Amino acid sequence: MNRNEFARRRRHLLRMMGEGSIAILPAKPVCKRNRDNEYPYRPDSDFWYLTGFPEPEAVLVLVPGRKHGEYILFCRERDAQMERWSGSVAGQEGAVEQYGADDSFPIADIDDILPGLLENRNQVYYTMGRERGFDQQLIGWINRLRGKARAGVHVPDNIIALDHLLHEMRLFKSAAEIKLMRQAAQVSAQAHCRAMKACRPGLYEYQIEAELLHEFVCNGCRSPAYSSIVAGGKNACILHYTDNRDRLKNNDLLLIDAGAEYQNYASDITRTFPVNGKFRRPQKALYNVVLAAQQAAIEQIRPGNHWNDPHEAAVQVITGGLAKLGLLKGKVSTLIKKEAYKTFFMHRTGHWLGMDVHDVGEYKVGNSWRVLEPGMVMTVEPGIYIPPGSKGVDKKWWNIGIRIEDDILVTKSGCEVLTAGVPRTVEEIEALMRSPES
């Protein structure tokens, strides 16, 4: 992403903060996987959003009106010996020249420098509780300044949650962000199509997962956006199943919930299809209910509608469909009022999507559901789940778990399905699975 994009975000945040304030945001620390081995480092989304800086051991500081520059980045110093083992780092020169900092200092010097930046500031924008160790450092610096009060040093009066401003910014995607999300969606769509074509009875769930990961990495997406769900048969009725270790059976459905991450932006797609390429009659009946619910929900996504409109539409269709199939009994309006559908559809219809797969942003403003606006990106993912042993349910419905999920951009005139490249209808899925592997 262009450096100007990060600079634009910082300028916007500085304007909202106003004079007399300071914002402090530490990078996420490295996480150990096991002895002498670390997980691949992925910057915290908030930190990346403002800096584009990929290294750990860094702290962003924004100081509106500072004469020597408003954007300060503390980071690691260059060390030729360490870089020979672990690769090059930006250092202070790189922080300025490559990442647009106005000023940069060694992270080792933060205890000496940052208290001076806090002096005579009225409020600190910082999110407490995210990095406990850094919380204690910040409190220590403020307490140190209190000891200078008689010398005329003003101590910040308030600590204000930085994420309140930052997450509102992140909710609305720029053209540059949408471009990255389209790429993530395209790669994820290709991966789902690959998985459908590769699927056959007798394979293991992890072998299908390998097909997804292969497509992700070969197209520049070095990581999935979240732990992939590859759930055959009864496993599809476990909403967050990630074991991915069972053998696929001939007459079962396979539910795949997987998305690639491209340059720290997520995609999130779910498709459900028959392991052998042909839907059985009960599977097809339930699948078409979920598909109709998803389409009804997508039709509700447009500026001026509220966040809950798609969910309400999906609930209406699913409840009616379950009643028509005899899985629920009673008047549809009464069943909805009693939330009888939750026996089979127990989750919400979607969530915000962006740098995090369950992205930031409020769903309600005050006590009212949020009004949809252009630039928001959300998922739509209704489902029906009937595990084995479900009381009062004919056995023909058992072991069926179906979810269909797509990524939707709110546009000025309606919405755009970013993940439209994956088949959704029964006929499209069966046709793709019949086609020879390329």
N, C-alpha and C positions, 0 to 999 in steps of 0.2 A: 504494500500500500504506500502511496506517495507520502513523503514527509509532511507535505502541506495539510494533509488530512488530520494528522495528529496535532499539528500546530493550530488548526481551526478549532479543534475540540478544546484545547487548552485555553485559547482566547475566550471561547464561550463560557467556560467554567470560571475563568478569572473575572469576567464581567458580572456573573451571578454572585460571586463571593463578595466583591466590593472592596473598597479601601479599608485598611486596618485589619485585614484578615490574613490567614496563612493556611494552606492545605498541605497535609503530609500524608504520603501513601507509600508504605514499604512494599517491596516485591515479596512474593511468596518464597519461603525458604525451600531448599532442596529437600526431597523426601527420600529416606533410605528404603531400598527394597529388601536388602539383607546385608550381611557383612561385606564391607568394602564394595558395595554395589548400590547405585542410586537409580530411582525411576527416571526415565527421560524427562527433562525439565520442560515444563510448560508454564509460561508466566500467568500469574493471576489475571483474569479478564479485565478488571478495572485498571490495573497497572498498565497492561498492554494497550488498552483503549486510549490512554493519555500519552503514552511514550513510544510505543512500538519497540521498546527495549527488551531484548530477549534474555538478559542475564539475571541470575539470582544475586543476592547480596547488593541490593540497590534500593535507594529511597528517592522518591519524587517529592520535591518541595515547590509549591507555587506561592509566590509572594507578590500580590498586586501592588504596583507602584514602586517596586524596588529599583533604584537607579542603576544598579549594576546587572540588571536582568531579572525577569520575573520567574523564569523556569530554571531551577537548580536540580541537578542530578548527582546524587552521591552513588559511586559505584567502585568496583575493584580497580586497583592500580595494575598497570602492565607489569608482568613478571616473566622474563624470558624463560627461566627454569620451569616454572609452573605451566607456562603455555606450551612447553614442549610435551608435557604429559596430557594436558586437558584441552589444548586448542587456544587460539588467540582470544583476547578480550578487548573491549573497546577502549578501556582506560579513559582518562580525563579528556584527552584530545578527541578521541572517537566519540565520546558522549556529546561533545559540542559539534564536531564536523559531520558526523554520520547521523546523529539522532536529534540534532536541533536544540540542545540545551544552551541556555545563555551562559551558564556557569556550571562547573563540575568540580567536585572535591572527592578525595579518596574516602571510601566508606569507613576506613579505620579512623578517620578524623571527625566523624559525625558528632561524637560526644563533646568535642571542643567547639564545633561550629554551629550546630543547630540551635543550642540555647540562645545564641546571639540573634538568630533569625526570629526567634519567638519574642524577643524583647519588644515591648510597646505595641504588641498586636492585641486587638480586642477579642478576637475569637479564633479558635483553631478548628478547621474542618478536618476531621479524622474519624474513622470508624473504629470504635472501641470493641474489643472482644474477638476480633478476627485473628490477630497475631498477639497472643498474650505477652510474650517476651517484650515486644516493642511497646505494648501498652505501658509496661512498667518503666521502660526507658523514658517515654514521653512524660509520665507523671513525675519521674525523677527530675527531668529538666525543668518542668514547671515549678516544682518545689524549690529547686535551686534558685530560680528567679525570684521566688517569694522572699528569699533571704536578702535580696537586693532592693526591696521595696523602699527602705529608708534612704537609699541613694537615688531615688526618683525613678527606678525602673518599673514600668507598668507590666503587670502579669495578665495574660489572657483571662478574661472573665468566663468564657464559655467554650466548651468543646461541642461542636455541632457535627452530627453524622454526615460525613462526606458522601456516603452512598445515596442519601436522599436526593441530592442534586445530580450525582453522576448517573444513577440508574434511570432517572427520568430522561437524561440525554441519550443513554444507550437504547432506550425503548424505540426511538425513532431512527431508522436506518437511513444513512446517506446513500447516494448513488454508488459510491465506491464500495460500501459495505454490501449493497444489494448485488453488485457484480461478483463479489467473492461468494456470497450465499448461493447465487445461481450456479457457480462452478461446483460448489460442494454438493448441491442438489443434483446436478448433471452426473457427476461421478457416482453418487449414491444410487441414482436411477440405473446406471449401467451395471452396477454391482448387483442390484436386485434382479435385473434381467438375467445376468450371468448365473446367479444362484438358481433361478427357476429352470433354466435350461440344463443345468448340471444335476439337478435333483433326480433321484430315483430310489426306489425301495432298497434297503440294505446298507446304504451309506450311513455314516454317523453324522450327528448334528454338527460336530466340530469340523467335518470335512466341508460342509456347506459354508460354515463360518470362514474357512480358509479361502473359499472362492470370493467371498466378500472382501476380505482383507487384501487379497491379491489385486483385485480391481482398484481398491482404494490407493494402495501404495504405488502401483504402476502409473497412476494418474496424478501423482504429486501430493496425495493426502496421506501423510506419514502415520496418521493415527485415526482410529474411529472417534467419533464425537462422544461416545459413551460405550459401555460394555454391551456388545451385541447380544441380542436375544435370538436364538435359533431353536425353536421349541416345536417338537413334533408331537402329535396326538394330545394326550392328557397334559403334557408339559405346557401347552399353549394356554391352559387355564390358570397357570401361575403367572401373574401379571409381570413380575420382574425376574423371570427365570433366566439364569445366565450360565448354568452348568454346561449346557451344550455338549453332552457326552453320550446321549442315548442313540440307539440305532433307529433309523426311520422305517416305519412299517407301511405295508402296501396300501391300505385303505385309509390311512390317516391324513389329516391336514398338517401342513407345516406353516407355522407363524414365524416370520422374520421381522424383527424390529431392529434396524441398523442404519447408521448414517455416518458418512465421512466428515472429518474436520479438515477444512481447507484454510490455511493461513489464520487459524484460530477461530474460524466461523463454522458453525455446525449445520448439518442437515439431519433430518429425522424422518425416516420412512418406515412404515409397516405394511407388509403384504402377507396375505394368507392364501395358500394354494395347495392343491392335492399332491401328495408325494408321488403318486403314479401318473399325474397329469390329467386326471379325470375326476371331477366332482361327483360324489354320490348325491342322491336326491335330497336327503336331509341336510347335508353340507351346503348344497346349492341354495336350498330354501333359506337357511339362516344367513348365508353369505349375502344374498340379495337384499335381505332386510338391513344388514349393516351398510351395504353399499348405498342403498336408498337414504339411509340416515346420514351418511357422510355427505351425499350430494345435497340434501336438504340443508345441512349445516353450512356448507360452502356457499350456498345461495344467499345466506344471511350475512355474509362478510362484505361489508361496504361501509364507506364513511357515513357516520350518523347513527348506525346501529350500535348496540352496546355489546360488550364482551360476552354476555350470557346468551344472546340471541341464537348463536349456532348450537349451543348446548341444549337449549329449549327445543329447537327444531329436531335435533337428533333424538332426544328423549321421546318426543311425540311420535316419530316414525318407528323407533324401536319398540315402544310400548304397544303401538298398534299392530306391528308385525308379530310380536310375541303372542298377542291375544288372538290374532288370526290363525296362528299355527297351533293354538291350544296350550301354549306354555304358560300363559297367564289367563285368568278367567275373570271377567267383569267388564264394566264400562271403562273405556280408555281414560276418560277424564278422571274417574275415581282412582284408577290404578296409578295414574301419574301423581295425584294428590297424596296418595298413601306411599308413594315411592316404591311400589311393588317391583318396578323394573330393576331395582338395585340388586335383586337376587342374581341377575344375569349381566347387568351393566352397572358396575359399581364405581367407576371413575369418571372424572370430568372429560369433556370432549376435546380439550386441547390445552395448550400452554404457549407462552411467548417463546420465541426462538431467536437466537442471535449468536453471540460468542459462547454462551452457555446453552446447552441443549434445553434446559429449563431456565430460560433467560430471565433477567431482572426486569422489573417494572410492576407497578401496582395494578391489580385487577379491579380494584374499587377506588373511587375517589370520594372521600367521605363515606356515606352509606350507600352510594349508588354504583352500579356496574359502570365500568369505564366505557366511554364512547370511542368507537374505532375511528382511527385517523390514518391518512396515507403515510406510508413508511413503517408502519407496524408489521411485524411478521409473526405468524402464529401457526400452530399445527391444528389439524382437525383429525381426531382419531377415535371415533365411536367403536364399540366392540360388544360382542356377546360371548359369554364363557359358561360352559356347562360341564363341570368336572364329573368324573365317574362317581356313582353313588348319590347323585342329586335326588333328594327325596321328592316323590310325586312327579318325576319326570321320566317319560318313556325312554328306555335304554337306547333307542335309535339316535337320541340327541347327545348321549354321553360322549365325553372325550373331544367335544368340539369347542375349540377356542378360536374366535375370529376377531381380528382387528384390522382396520384399513386406515392408514395415516398418510397425510400429505402436508407439505409446507406451503403456506398461503401468505402472499404479500398483499396488504391492503393498498389499493391504488386510488387515484383521484376519482375514477368512475366505477370502481367495484373491487375486484380482486384478481390476482394472478396466481395460478397453481404452479409453483416453482418446480415441483416434482412430477409433472405430468408425463414424464418419459417412461413411467412404469405402468404396464397394463393394470387395469382395475376391474373390468367386467369379467364374468365367467368365460365368455367366449374369447376375449383377448388373451386371458391367461392360458387357457387350454391350447389356443393356437400357437402361442409362443413356446409352450412346453412340447408341442409336437414338432416344432421346427428343428432341423439338425443343428448341432453345436458348430459354431464358426471357429 
